[in-house]
Amino acid sequence: DMGRVMAALKEQYAGQMDMGKASGLVKQLLG
């Protein structure tokens, strides 16, 4: 689920990654 994945990424990588790019990547992975 997109929301859970993004929440987990925010917790683990807060301030270290571009959430816009991460969101696009997750969408690709989830199809």
N, C-alpha and C positions, 0 to 999 in steps of 0.2 A: 504493500500500500504506500502510495507516494508520500502521504503525510507522515507516516511513521518513519520512513526512510530519511526524509529531510530533517525530522526532529532529532533522529539519532546522529546524523551528520553534524547538525548544529551543536549538539552536546559534545561530540568527540573532537570536532575541528573548529570550534568557535574562533573566529578571527583569523583563521589560517587559510580558508578557502573562499573562493567566489561562489556564493550560493546560487547565483544565476547560472553559472557554468555547471555547477553540481546538479541543479534541477534539470537542465537539458540532458546531462549524462544519465541521470536516473531514469528519465522518461524513455531514453533510447534502450536502456537495459530492461525496463519493464515492458517495452514494446507498446 
